Amino acid sequence: MRRKAADMESIAQKLGVSKTTVHYALRDTGRVSEAMRKRVREVAAELGYRPNLIASSLRSQRSATLGVVVQTLTSSFQAHVIEGIESVAQEEKHGILLSCSYGSPAKERELVDLLLDKGVDGLIVAPADPEENRDHYIRMIEDGIALVFADRSVPGLNVDSVSTDNILGGYLATRHLIEIGRKRVAFLTTNSRDRRSTSVQARLAGCQRALQESDLELAAILGPNVPDSKPEEQFGLDAVKERLKGKGRGFDALFAVHDGLAYGAIEALVEHGISVPKDVSVVGYDDQDPSAYYHPPLTTVRQPMRQIGEEAARLLFRRLRTKSQLPRQRVSLEPSLIVRQSTLGGKQGLRPRRV
């Protein structure tokens, strides 16, 4: 029987090191000591390792494939971003390999390594956390791997990136609530991992800026005590219910960092006899597909979702063509406020309806 060929994982297990260390040692790059390089090569020869020619010469050969790592596949936001990436990739005669981190930095790191092993020409990543994989991405940059951050980023890294101006988006949402007479604005976000995302932090900063300009304080941050493994709508429902049974409402407006959270929040408010928008006005973020047809139709900050994907892919192909000859680009796209009945629905409250 033919013996199964050794791979990087089997080398890593024998040496008791990470697969990333083996990857860099075999490619003679990255922060790996000369002694470790030598030991990795010895074990590779001992186990009969034969490198994938495409993966081991990423900078000189092309697989006509891009690697994409996103947070989730359950939202229309991600679907539109992926459509944008794929449309540009097809123009460039490339396909995409798509993976989902489910918000786990460890899973994200594993998927990035897997895609590199598959020989992708470059990567588009929506980082799950702004800090946890920083060193991993630094090594990739030093190794010359083409990388673009989409929607979220890792502050301080010299990486091509594209996102919406989320500070402006948070400001627009909150300014609208203030202009219709609301004075106690609550900010609804998912648990610690998403609050650490750069996009959510920026939306909160914009919200605070608008409140400070009007001498108002942020009434509450809803969601920190609710597990964040739930679907967004369920999370929003539970977070608002917890608030209502605890300290009481304490707010006349609610700004949710994702539309899915807003859907659940509206259900929770109405279940407690609170009218939307008469008693509480609700604003979401993204303008996902169901938002225009929800009941009440949701006021939200629209992100140019497909354009985020298109611009990310264009940045990646630009980097593949020029290598490190051009400075990194950070593209910031402008959001817009879409006003619907969840903030301007008249005197009669509306019951929520799933679509």
C-alpha angles and dihedrals in degrees: 000000000000113000115241111253116250118247136193092271093057090049090050092050093050092050096039093234135115123278087239090061090051090047093055094041093054091047091047092233140101131044100319124131120242090243091055092047090054093047092048092051092048092052091044090055091045092053094043096245115184114191124228101249094216095048094044094052101040093149097051104035132051128219093188087233133112125204117225125189118186134171100245142347096216100084129075087226092067091041092057093045090052091048089055093050093047095048092057092041090055091051087055092047092249133129127210134233107211126204134173124218096190087218094299116133090200092052090046091054091048092050093048090054091046092052091049089051088053088059102246115176093229144340138246111195136180099205115227092210132019095226117021098079097033095115091046092055092044089058091048091052091049088050091056096245113159107242135172128183115217125200093340131045147187107248117235097021119121095233134134108253143171128198143142118269091259095178088060090045093053090046094050093050095049095041089056091053091050092048092056090054104265116145107174111057122185121202115218116201137153123257130294099297095057093039086059091056113109093231094054092044089053093050090052090049091053091048092051092048092055092048093048091051088058094042091248128135128224102259098207146335106230124204110038095117097046120091109251096213091089127097110271096251092051091046092053091048093051096042094054093043090053091051093049094051093044122043094357126247102301094172139078096194135039128202112195118197092220131031091235090061090050092054091056093043092055091052092051093049094050092046087059093050094257114140121228116239100359096064100018128020115211129205125184134190133236102029093240118193099267094050097085091051100041118110106271096023106245125247104220147160109257118221119199089241101174091043090056088059094044094050092046091053092047090051090051094051089046089055093047091053098044102029106198098336096104129055118258117266129220109197117199117192123202120246125210134211116241110198117208138154099289087081102020104033100128127240098312116085118227129221118231121251126190116228 
